[in-house]
Amino acid sequence: MTSSPAQRLADELAQAGALPAEWRTAFRAVPRHLFVPDAFWIGDESPLEPVQRADDPQRWLDLTASDIPLITQVDDGATPPGKPGRYPSSSVSQPSLVAMMLDRAQFAAGHTVLEIGTGSGYNAALLCERLGEANVTTVEIDLDVAERARAALTSAGYKPAVVSADGEQGWPARAPYERAVRLLVAGIRDAAQCSVKRVEHVGRTTLPRRHGLLTLCRGVQPPDVAPRVS
Ligand SMILES: C[S@@+](CC[C@H](N)C(=O)[O-])C[C@H]1O[C@@H](n2cnc3c(N)ncnc32)[C@H](O)[C@@H]1O
């Protein structure tokens, strides 16, 4: 039987040791391509290569099922789709980074979670798949981004609470949360933007840093792996 792009991605990550066993089912189930726009950019250095679905649908699909970040906005929106970009300003995060962050948060069945920064909605879909959509609240500051994420989540079959708001102060209306996660694109220019001033939860907060993850704990034991901060 032919495997789906999501299944192939999950199996590749697992073989590379980049996907914890408890997340494998979720990664195999969530079709990443539903969360990716028709035009994006790839690459680590300027100029960033534009990729358009209409130009080569199979390559577009293959890239959505690859362990790379897909850059969905460049140059803070100044450069249109199809043109080379100078720097990434928004992206669908790299699956292995997502897996590392989710692993570090040490979820268990029934946990409630607050995600700050819905972005594409892919991470929220993974959380829905593992924890159940009733336990997932995701906050996105950009109204258009939140609307697109809601549509993508619905098309993939998930209905978590997607809130259009500034998540810096958390989202008290659905508190308390047992976990809080925030995922920003690797290599973001100002890693200090990752700070969360107050999250009304009891549990573990995982924040990415330029070369690792910082895990903050409140009311739970520290993680097995020592947090790394750069
Ligand atoms: C890298 S994306 C998140 C990736 C996302 N988890 C995914 O699966 O695609 C970061 C998102 O955080 C949002 N964001 C930045 N600051 C925020 C804030 N204070 N509150 C809520 N969302 C915020 C940005 O608009 C952006 O969409």
PDBQT file of the ligand as one rigid body, heavy atoms in Angstrom, charges set to zero:
ROOT
HETATM    1  C1  LIG A 301       6.717  30.270  13.453  1.00  0.00    +0.000 C 
HETATM    2  S1  LIG A 301       5.052  30.748  13.573  1.00  0.00    +0.000 S 
HETATM    3  C2  LIG A 301       4.428  29.431  14.535  1.00  0.00    +0.000 C 
HETATM    4  C3  LIG A 301       4.466  28.141  13.826  1.00  0.00    +0.000 C 
HETATM    5  C4  LIG A 301       3.255  27.342  14.115  1.00  0.00    +0.000 C 
HETATM    6  N1  LIG A 301       3.278  26.779  15.448  1.00  0.00    +0.000 N 
HETATM    7  C5  LIG A 301       3.045  26.293  13.039  1.00  0.00    +0.000 C 
HETATM    8  O1  LIG A 301       2.797  25.155  13.379  1.00  0.00    +0.000 OA
HETATM    9  O2  LIG A 301       3.105  26.657  11.882  1.00  0.00    +0.000 OA
HETATM   10  C6  LIG A 301       5.015  32.050  14.777  1.00  0.00    +0.000 C 
HETATM   11  C7  LIG A 301       3.631  32.730  14.860  1.00  0.00    +0.000 C 
HETATM   12  O3  LIG A 301       3.559  33.422  16.096  1.00  0.00    +0.000 OA
HETATM   13  C8  LIG A 301       2.738  34.549  15.884  1.00  0.00    +0.000 C 
HETATM   14  N2  LIG A 301       2.976  35.454  17.006  1.00  0.00    +0.000 N 
HETATM   15  C9  LIG A 301       4.050  36.254  17.216  1.00  0.00    +0.000 A 
HETATM   16  N3  LIG A 301       3.920  36.943  18.376  1.00  0.00    +0.000 NA
HETATM   17  C10 LIG A 301       2.722  36.559  18.903  1.00  0.00    +0.000 A 
HETATM   18  C11 LIG A 301       2.015  36.913  20.092  1.00  0.00    +0.000 A 
HETATM   19  N4  LIG A 301       2.494  37.806  20.942  1.00  0.00    +0.000 N 
HETATM   20  N5  LIG A 301       0.831  36.330  20.334  1.00  0.00    +0.000 NA
HETATM   21  C12 LIG A 301       0.314  35.423  19.475  1.00  0.00    +0.000 A 
HETATM   22  N6  LIG A 301       0.936  35.061  18.315  1.00  0.00    +0.000 NA
HETATM   23  C13 LIG A 301       2.117  35.612  18.043  1.00  0.00    +0.000 A 
HETATM   24  C14 LIG A 301       3.181  35.056  14.520  1.00  0.00    +0.000 C 
HETATM   25  O4  LIG A 301       2.203  35.891  13.930  1.00  0.00    +0.000 OA
HETATM   26  C15 LIG A 301       3.389  33.743  13.765  1.00  0.00    +0.000 C 
HETATM   27  O5  LIG A 301       2.241  33.395  13.045  1.00  0.00    +0.000 OA
ENDROOT
TORSDOF 0
